Amino acid sequence: MASARDPADVVCFLAEWRRSTFSDPTVTRFAGLLESCTAEIATPAAPVRLIMVLSAAADAGVYGVFEADAAETVLRVCTRAGALPHRVTPGVDARVRATRSSAT
Protein backbone atom coordinates (compact mmCIF):
# COMPACT_ATOMS: atom_id res chain seq x y z
CA MET A 1 0.00 0.00 0.00
CA ALA A 2 1.35 3.44 -0.95
CA SER A 3 1.93 5.92 1.83
CA ALA A 4 0.61 9.48 1.84
CA ARG A 5 3.03 12.14 0.68
CA ASP A 6 4.22 15.01 2.80
CA PRO A 7 2.05 18.12 2.15
CA ALA A 8 5.29 19.96 1.33
CA ASP A 9 5.55 17.75 -1.78
CA VAL A 10 2.39 19.34 -3.22
CA VAL A 11 2.90 22.42 -5.43
CA CYS A 12 0.72 24.45 -7.79
CA PHE A 13 0.73 23.88 -11.54
CA LEU A 14 -0.82 25.98 -14.30
CA ALA A 15 -2.33 24.00 -17.18
CA GLU A 16 -3.01 25.96 -20.35
CA TRP A 17 -5.34 25.19 -23.24
CA ARG A 18 -5.69 27.31 -26.40
CA ARG A 19 -8.91 26.70 -28.32
CA SER A 20 -11.23 28.95 -30.26
CA THR A 21 -14.18 26.68 -29.41
CA PHE A 22 -14.38 27.65 -25.73
CA SER A 23 -17.49 29.65 -24.83
CA ASP A 24 -19.02 30.36 -21.42
CA PRO A 25 -21.15 27.18 -21.37
CA THR A 26 -18.26 25.12 -22.76
CA VAL A 27 -15.84 26.43 -20.11
CA THR A 28 -18.38 25.69 -17.38
CA ARG A 29 -18.78 22.09 -18.60
CA PHE A 30 -15.00 21.72 -19.01
CA ALA A 31 -14.40 22.98 -15.45
CA GLY A 32 -16.92 20.44 -14.14
CA LEU A 33 -15.25 17.67 -16.12
CA LEU A 34 -11.81 18.63 -14.78
CA GLU A 35 -13.20 18.65 -11.24
CA SER A 36 -14.75 15.19 -11.55
CA CYS A 37 -11.62 13.76 -13.20
CA THR A 38 -9.49 15.27 -10.45
CA ALA A 39 -11.62 13.50 -7.83
CA GLU A 40 -11.26 10.20 -9.72
CA ILE A 41 -7.45 10.49 -9.99
CA ALA A 42 -6.62 11.80 -6.50
CA THR A 43 -5.08 9.33 -4.06
CA PRO A 44 -3.01 9.78 -0.89
CA ALA A 45 0.04 8.66 -2.87
CA ALA A 46 -0.71 11.04 -5.77
CA PRO A 47 -2.66 14.01 -4.40
CA VAL A 48 -4.24 16.45 -6.84
CA ARG A 49 -6.82 19.21 -6.42
CA LEU A 50 -8.29 21.63 -8.93
CA ILE A 51 -8.00 25.12 -7.43
CA MET A 52 -9.62 27.17 -10.20
CA VAL A 53 -10.36 27.45 -13.90
CA LEU A 54 -9.92 30.79 -15.66
CA SER A 55 -11.05 31.73 -19.14
CA ALA A 56 -9.56 34.51 -21.29
CA ALA A 57 -11.87 34.88 -24.27
CA ALA A 58 -9.70 37.53 -25.94
CA ASP A 59 -6.91 35.02 -26.53
CA ALA A 60 -9.05 31.83 -26.62
CA GLY A 61 -7.25 30.59 -23.53
CA VAL A 62 -8.45 28.47 -20.65
CA TYR A 63 -6.22 27.94 -17.64
CA GLY A 64 -6.49 25.50 -14.77
CA VAL A 65 -4.61 25.84 -11.50
CA PHE A 66 -3.98 22.54 -9.76
CA GLU A 67 -2.30 21.50 -6.52
CA ALA A 68 -0.49 18.23 -7.14
CA ASP A 69 2.54 16.17 -6.31
CA ALA A 70 3.85 16.21 -9.90
CA ALA A 71 3.08 17.47 -13.40
CA GLU A 72 2.43 13.85 -14.41
CA THR A 73 -0.51 13.73 -12.00
CA VAL A 74 -2.00 16.87 -13.58
CA LEU A 75 -1.49 15.33 -17.02
CA ARG A 76 -3.34 12.18 -15.88
CA VAL A 77 -6.33 14.34 -14.90
CA CYS A 78 -6.25 16.18 -18.24
CA THR A 79 -5.91 12.92 -20.18
CA ARG A 80 -8.93 11.50 -18.37
CA ALA A 81 -10.84 14.70 -19.25
CA GLY A 82 -9.85 14.19 -22.90
CA ALA A 83 -7.95 17.48 -23.16
CA LEU A 84 -4.17 17.47 -22.94
CA PRO A 85 -2.99 21.00 -22.17
CA HIS A 86 -0.63 22.86 -24.46
CA ARG A 87 1.58 23.56 -21.48
CA VAL A 88 1.88 22.70 -17.77
CA THR A 89 3.93 25.14 -15.70
CA PRO A 90 5.14 24.12 -12.21
CA GLY A 91 5.69 26.34 -9.19
CA VAL A 92 2.74 28.69 -9.75
CA ASP A 93 1.82 31.04 -6.90
CA ALA A 94 -1.94 31.61 -7.19
CA ARG A 95 -3.51 34.30 -5.02
CA VAL A 96 -7.18 35.06 -5.33
CA ARG A 97 -8.61 38.04 -3.52
CA ALA A 98 -12.26 38.42 -2.71
CA THR A 99 -13.80 41.32 -4.59
CA ARG A 100 -16.69 43.52 -3.65
CA SER A 101 -19.76 43.64 -5.78
CA SER A 102 -20.48 47.10 -7.20
CA ALA A 103 -24.16 46.50 -6.34
CA THR A 104 -23.55 46.97 -2.60
Secondary structure, 3 states (H helix, E strand, C coil): CCCCCCHHHCEEEEEEEECCCCCHHHHHHHHHHHHHHHHHHCCCCCCEEEEEEEEEHHHCEEEEEEEECCHHHHHHHHHHCCCCCCEEEECCCCCCCCCCCCCC
